[in-house]
């Protein structure tokens, strides 16, 4: 049973560029959330997708956008990259109703902006 | 706004001994969940233990147990019989009950296990 898979593992981009990160949820899961983890910090919630719509959003600018596909996989897009966007981006999946469903995390994508 | 505070940036323990990691949180909600996650160098967040706020009984999972003090808004993790594989970053996290996916994390505690 495959868990949450994220690609790519590592990514290096230049300031001002755009990046797309991908996530496939654990089998049977329909909800995907994205978190940003800066070095030495705990993860911060970016947004959550369910039924192909953004359901909840954290305190992140509009440069951060996402998408969920009919097969429940998800993408995180970041436009106009800043040096401060360098971080580990974690995807997590769960199944509704989420109160009874533990959150499963992927191994993350390490984004470096130079 | 909900906040989670972990006051111990680093902790160390001898193999086979017991260690306690501290966590405090701030919320005005009465129904919520608290979690401890482990993040080894592989980077994957692994759920260690979960506590529902409405339950007075402290959660336990094998060698891991919590001391949940709702009035004090305190949620510490005790690891008994520490093993080398327990070495990792440990994050305390909070989530409101009722459909929200948003986890609020502390800054983490780095646990070192000495042989």
Contacts between the chains, C-beta under 8 A, distances in Angstrom:
chain1	res1	chain2	res2	distance
A	31	B	101	6.3
A	33	B	101	4.7
A	33	B	102	7.7
A	35	B	103	7.6
A	40	B	107	7.4
A	41	B	107	5.8
A	41	B	108	7.6
A	42	B	4	7.6
A	42	B	91	5.2
A	42	B	93	7.6
A	42	B	105	3.2
A	42	B	106	5.4
A	42	B	107	5.2
A	42	B	108	5.4
A	43	B	45	7.3
A	43	B	91	7.5
A	43	B	103	7.3
A	43	B	105	5.1
A	44	B	105	7.4
A	45	B	101	7.7
A	45	B	102	4.5
A	45	B	103	6.3
A	45	B	104	7.4
A	48	B	101	4.1
A	48	B	102	7.1
A	55	B	101	7.5
A	56	B	100	6.2
A	56	B	101	6.2
A	56	B	102	5.9
A	58	B	102	6.6
A	88	B	43	6.3
A	90	B	43	7.9
A	90	B	45	6.6
A	92	B	45	7.4
A	92	B	101	7.9
A	94	B	101	6.9
A	97	B	99	7.3
A	98	B	99	6.4
A	98	B	100	8.0
A	98	B	101	5.9
A	99	B	33	7.8
A	99	B	97	6.2
A	99	B	98	7.1
A	99	B	99	7.2
A	102	B	47	5.5
A	102	B	50	7.3
A	103	B	47	7.0
A	103	B	101	7.6
A	103	B	103	7.0
A	105	B	44	5.6
A	105	B	45	3.8
A	105	B	46	7.6
A	106	B	44	6.8
A	107	B	42	6.2
A	107	B	43	5.1
A	107	B	44	4.8
A	108	B	43	4.7
A	108	B	44	7.4
A	110	B	43	7.9
